Amino acid sequence: MFLQPFRKRSGNALSVFVAMLAAVATTSSAAELKSPWPGGAEVAVVLTYDDALDSHLDIAIPQLNEHKLPGTFYLSGARPSIRMRLHEWRRAAQRGHELGNHMLYHPCRKSLSNRSWVKPWQDLDNYTLEQFVDEVLATNSMLEAIDGRKQRTFAYPCGDMIAGGEDVIPELKKLVPAARLFSDDGQHKISDRDFYRIASFDGAEKNAEELIAVVEAARENHSLVGFMFHGVGGDYITVSSEAHKALVEHLAAHPERYWVATMEEAVAHLKREQVRQSL
């Protein structure tokens, strides 16, 4: 309604005013959507892998290494591959992959649906908060013995954030710099300062086109987009080797679009950018 006086006075004046509004809107939008990622990349991509599975060592890591891309591997210390293939995990860390904390026994809440497989001794409903903290610390120490690093990120086993009826996040914030969950789109917005609910997209049983579509959608928001994988071409909750390879090749082919980083690197960079932009 406030445009009416301009319309009566002059069509040129109206055109100029509308052009000014459009310029302001465009500038504002561009400022809001400015990418914070290194090298002008449009999106940060974090590839994560849960449970320390053989297919990670046999398929996922070789595919990543071929294109010099890093992954974040959330290890549960009691898994057989830790005992049997420890030197391979150490070599993966030396190649730039992050070894993250997925606890020793992968505890989950048995009281939730479809959790009949949870054994009594790994039932997070029966943990105390102190027991949860002790297991996170023990896993950090185990991982330090493998890669020599003192800091690492965390992934909630089964996405559960309650131990013995208590929220684990306040204590977890004292132990790790970030923690990963999962979501429908896998996006963590660049303005989001909650680093203990980092999103990831479940890649199980998705084809190459579906996986690539997720990272393409994240470009519009310049988000941090995470992927969560379990088995890769084997094991369980599996994505095919072919689909995983196609995603990796797509990311590697366009370094100007995608900054592929470990979870620790991506979170640290985004935190610095948020501080810089607030000054």
C-alpha positions in Angstrom: 0.0 0.0 0.0 2.9 2.4 0.7 3.9 2.1 -3.0 0.8 4.0 -4.2 2.1 7.6 -3.7 5.1 6.7 -5.9 2.9 5.3 -8.6 0.9 8.5 -8.7 3.9 10.8 -8.8 6.1 9.0 -11.3 6.5 5.6 -13.0 10.3 6.2 -13.0 10.3 6.9 -9.3 8.4 3.7 -8.7 10.9 1.7 -10.9 13.8 3.2 -9.0 12.3 2.4 -5.7 11.5 -1.2 -6.6 15.0 -1.6 -8.0 16.4 -0.3 -4.7 14.3 -2.8 -2.7 15.4 -5.7 -5.0 19.1 -4.7 -4.6 18.8 -4.6 -0.8 17.0 -8.0 -0.8 19.6 -9.5 -3.0 22.5 -8.1 -1.0 20.9 -9.3 2.3 20.2 -12.8 0.8 23.8 -13.0 -0.5 25.1 -12.0 2.9 23.0 -14.6 4.7 24.0 -17.4 2.3 27.7 -16.6 2.0 29.7 -19.8 2.3 32.0 -20.1 5.3 33.9 -23.1 3.9 37.6 -23.1 2.9 38.5 -22.3 -0.7 35.1 -20.9 -1.5 33.5 -24.3 -1.4 29.7 -24.3 -1.4 29.2 -27.0 1.2 31.1 -29.0 3.8 30.7 -32.8 3.5 31.4 -35.2 6.3 31.4 -38.9 5.6 30.9 -41.0 8.8 31.0 -44.7 9.4 29.7 -46.5 12.5 30.7 -49.6 14.4 34.3 -50.4 13.2 33.2 -52.9 10.5 35.4 -55.0 8.3 33.8 -53.5 5.2 35.2 -50.1 6.3 38.7 -51.3 6.1 38.1 -53.5 3.0 36.0 -51.2 0.9 35.2 -47.7 2.3 38.7 -46.7 3.2 40.4 -47.9 0.0 37.7 -46.0 -2.0 38.3 -42.8 0.0 42.1 -43.2 -0.2 42.0 -43.5 -3.9 40.6 -40.0 -4.1 42.5 -38.6 -1.1 39.3 -37.9 0.8 39.0 -38.3 4.6 36.3 -40.1 6.5 35.2 -40.2 10.2 35.0 -43.7 11.6 33.1 -44.1 14.9 34.7 -47.1 16.6 33.1 -49.2 19.3 36.1 -50.6 21.2 34.7 -54.1 21.8 34.2 -54.9 18.1 36.2 -57.8 16.7 37.9 -55.7 14.0 39.6 -53.5 16.7 41.2 -56.6 18.2 42.0 -58.4 14.9 42.9 -55.4 12.7 44.3 -52.8 15.1 47.3 -52.0 12.8 44.9 -51.2 9.9 42.9 -48.7 12.0 46.2 -47.1 13.0 47.2 -46.8 9.4 43.8 -45.3 8.5 44.4 -42.6 11.1 47.9 -42.0 9.7 46.2 -41.4 6.3 44.1 -38.6 7.7 40.9 -40.4 8.7 39.3 -39.5 12.0 38.7 -42.2 14.6 35.7 -41.1 16.6 34.1 -42.3 19.8 31.2 -44.8 19.6 31.7 -46.2 23.1 33.1 -49.5 24.0 30.0 -51.7 24.0 27.6 -49.7 21.8 25.0 -49.4 24.5 21.4 -48.6 23.4 18.0 -48.3 25.1 16.4 -51.7 25.1 13.0 -50.2 26.1 12.5 -48.6 22.7 10.9 -50.4 19.7 12.8 -53.0 17.7 15.5 -53.3 20.3 15.2 -57.0 21.2 18.8 -57.5 20.1 20.1 -55.3 22.9 21.8 -57.5 25.5 21.1 -56.8 29.2 24.6 -55.7 29.9 24.5 -53.1 27.0 21.1 -51.7 27.9 21.5 -47.9 28.2 18.3 -47.7 30.3 20.2 -49.6 33.0 23.3 -47.4 32.8 24.0 -44.7 35.3 25.2 -41.3 34.0 28.5 -42.0 35.7 28.8 -45.3 33.9 28.1 -43.6 30.6 30.8 -41.0 31.3 33.3 -43.7 32.3 32.7 -45.6 29.1 33.2 -42.5 27.0 36.4 -41.7 28.8 37.7 -45.3 28.4 36.9 -45.3 24.7 38.8 -42.0 24.3 41.8 -43.5 26.0 41.6 -46.6 23.8 41.5 -44.5 20.7 44.4 -42.3 21.9 46.4 -45.5 22.2 45.7 -46.1 18.5 46.2 -42.7 16.9 47.8 -40.6 19.6 45.1 -37.9 19.5 43.5 -36.5 22.7 40.4 -34.9 21.2 37.8 -36.6 19.0 34.1 -36.3 18.2 31.3 -38.7 19.3 28.4 -40.5 17.7 25.4 -41.6 19.9 24.9 -45.4 19.6 21.4 -45.8 18.1 21.0 -42.1 18.4 20.1 -42.5 22.2 20.9 -39.5 24.4 19.4 -40.8 27.7 21.3 -43.0 30.1 19.4 -44.3 33.1 16.8 -41.7 32.6 19.2 -38.8 32.5 20.2 -36.5 29.6 23.9 -37.3 28.7 24.6 -34.0 26.8 25.6 -31.8 29.7 28.3 -34.3 30.7 29.2 -35.1 27.1 30.0 -31.4 26.5 32.9 -31.8 29.0 34.4 -34.7 27.1 34.1 -34.1 23.4 33.7 -31.0 21.1 30.8 -32.4 19.0 28.4 -35.3 18.7 26.5 -36.7 15.7 22.9 -37.8 15.3 20.9 -38.4 12.1 18.1 -36.6 10.3 16.1 -36.7 7.1 18.3 -34.2 5.2 21.6 -34.6 7.0 22.1 -30.8 7.2 23.6 -28.7 10.0 22.9 -25.1 9.2 25.8 -22.7 9.3 24.1 -20.6 11.9 23.4 -23.5 14.2 25.5 -23.4 17.4 24.3 -26.7 18.8 27.2 -29.0 18.1 25.9 -31.9 20.1 23.1 -32.7 17.6 25.1 -32.7 14.3 22.8 -34.1 11.6 23.7 -36.9 9.2 21.8 -38.7 6.5 21.5 -42.5 6.7 22.9 -43.9 3.5 21.8 -47.5 4.0 20.2 -49.0 0.9 20.4 -45.7 -1.0 21.5 -45.6 -4.6 24.1 -43.2 -6.0 21.5 -40.7 -7.3 19.9 -40.5 -3.9 23.2 -39.9 -2.1 24.3 -37.3 -4.5 20.9 -35.5 -4.3 21.5 -35.1 -0.6 24.7 -33.2 -1.0 23.4 -31.2 -3.9 20.4 -30.0 -1.8 22.8 -28.9 1.0 24.6 -26.6 -1.5 21.7 -24.2 -1.5 22.2 -23.5 2.2 26.0 -23.9 2.3 25.3 -26.4 5.1 27.5 -28.9 6.8 26.0 -32.1 5.4 26.8 -35.4 7.1 26.4 -39.0 5.9 26.1 -42.0 8.2 27.1 -45.4 6.9 27.3 -48.8 8.5 28.2 -51.6 6.1 29.7 -50.6 2.8 29.3 -53.4 0.3 29.0 -55.9 3.2 28.2 -56.4 6.9 24.8 -54.9 7.8 22.6 -51.8 7.3 24.4 -51.7 4.0 25.0 -49.3 1.2 26.3 -50.9 -2.0 30.0 -50.5 -2.8 29.0 -49.1 -6.2 26.7 -46.4 -4.7 29.4 -45.4 -2.1 32.0 -45.3 -4.8 29.9 -43.1 -7.1 29.3 -40.6 -4.2 33.1 -40.5 -3.4 33.9 -40.0 -7.1 31.3 -37.2 -7.4 32.7 -35.3 -4.4 36.3 -35.8 -5.6 35.5 -34.5 -9.1 34.2 -31.1 -7.8 36.6 -29.8 -5.1 35.4 -26.3 -5.9 31.9 -27.2 -4.7 32.6 -29.6 -1.8 35.0 -29.4 1.1 35.2 -32.9 2.3 36.5 -33.0 5.9 36.5 -35.0 9.1 33.8 -34.2 11.6 36.4 -32.7 13.9 37.8 -30.5 11.2 34.4 -29.3 9.9 33.1 -28.5 13.4 36.2 -26.6 14.4 36.2 -24.6 11.3 32.5 -23.7 11.6 32.9 -22.7 15.2 35.8 -20.3 14.2 33.6 -18.8 11.5 30.7 -18.3 13.8 32.9 -16.4 16.3 34.4 -14.3 13.5 31.0 -13.4 12.1 29.8 -12.4 15.5 32.6 -9.8 16.1 
